Amino acid sequence: MKNSPTICIIGAGIGGVTLARTLQQRGIPYHLFEQAPQFGEVGAGIQMTPNAVKVLEQLKLGDELREVGFLPEAMVGRDWHSGKELFHTPLKGVCPSLYGANFYHVHRADLHAILTEGLSKDCITFNTRCVAIDWDQEKPVARFDDGSSFEADIVLANP
């Protein structure tokens, strides 16, 4: 019997690459499948709440996040018509004391790049789109548009 399950990850978005990095860090076998031809710069700015920042810190990516991220002073909501301030929520300096981590703004492509840095190329297949997940002998099997398949103990996909 194997010590660790083999995990198949469908999709190399933020969630998929975060999972791949977590598994790799812990020595758990995985294979990541992505329909794009390579990792690329796509997306816009995103907000990283303290809970998400704690995950990156556990992955030893805190320094990298600090290099690409921005610490906003506050979150401000305004009336769309008058511009009158409706609320003002302080963030910088407050989040670490309340939640144990900062609140960042970061470009999605920058976050994706730090998550994919160091992923084993042997564990990634590009240009492959998953078309079905079936069961074969009580194990899930991911089936791809090129006719190939991958049997694993666990298949994780974002429909």
N, C-alpha and C positions, 0 to 999 in steps of 0.2 A: 504494500500500500504506500502511496506517495505521501510525503510529509505536507506538501502544499498543493492546493488546487491550481490548475491552469485556468487563467482568466482571460476571456476574449472581450476586448473593449471595442465597441463599434462607435466611431466618431472621435475625432481629435480636436474637439472644441475645448473650452476651458475645463469643463468637467472631466472629459475623457483624458486629457493630458495630466490633469491634477491627480486623477486616479492612477494613471500609469506611473507617474513620478513617485507616488506614495508606495505602490507595490514594489517598484524597483528599489526604493530605499530600504524596504523591509525584506528584500530577497524573495519575493513571491513571484512565480512565473506568470507572465502576461503576454498578450500580443494585441497590438493596437492596429485597427484597420481604419483607413480614411479614404474617402472618395476623391479628394483633391490630389493633385500631382505632387504637392509638397506643402510644408507649413508655410503660411504666408501672412502678410500684413493686411488684415481686414478688421473692420469694426470701428468703434468710436470710443469716447470716454466712458468709463464705468466707475461706479463708486464701490469701494472696498470697505465694508463695515468691519468693526473690530473682530467679530467672529471669523470672518474670512481672512483677516490679517493674521489671526492666531494660527490658522491652518498653514499659511505660507511660512510663518515663523517655525512651526513644527517641521516643515520641509526644508528648513535651513535656507530660506530665501528672503529673510528679513532685510538683509543688506541690499540685495538686488531690488527689492520693492522700494526701499528708501531712495535708491538711485533714480528710478523711473517715475515714482509717485510724487504727488503733491498733497500737502496737508492743508485743507481748506480751513479758514478761520471759523466759519459758521455756515449753517443752512438757513436761507432766508426765503420766506414765501411772501409774494406780493399779490395784490389785487391786479388782475390783468388789465383792467380799464384805467384805474386811477394811479397805479403804481404804489399805493399805500402799503406799507409793510404790515403783514398780517401775523407773521411769527418770525422769531429769530432764535435759532438753536445753536448755541456755541458747540464747536467740535474740537478744535485744536487745543490741546492742553486739558480738555475736560474728559474726552473719551478714555485716555489711558487711566485716569483715576477712577472713572466709573465702571469701565468695561475691561480694563487690563490690556488694551491695545489701541493704536491710533485708528483714525478714519481717513482713508486715502481716496484721492481721485487718481486714476491711472488710465492710460490709453490701452484698449483691449489688446492691440498688437504687441505692446511692450510687455504686458502681463503674460500673454501667450508665449512670447519669446523666452522669458525667464523660466517658465514652466517646462518648455521643451528642451532647453539647454541640458545636455548630458543624458537625454533619453537614449537608450541603446537602439541603434539603427537596425539591429538584427530583430528587434521586437516590434517593428513598425512596417506595415504594408500600405503604400499609397496607391492611388488609381484603382481602388477596389470599392465598389458600392454594394452594401449588404441588401439583398432582396428578400430574404426570408430567414427565419430562425425556426428550425424543426427539432424534433426529438428523435434520436437514433440510439437504441439500446439504453434508454434511460439517461442519456446525456444530451445537452443541447448542442446543435450544430448550426453554425452560421453559414448561410449560402450566399455566394456573391455573383454579381452580374457576368463575370468572366467564366463561370462554371465551376470555380474552385469552392472549397468548403473548409471549415475549421471546426473541429470538435474540441470542446472545452468542458471543464467542470461547471463553470459559470460563464454566462454571456450577459454582458451589460450593454444596453443600447438605449439611445434617446430616440423615441419614435418620431 
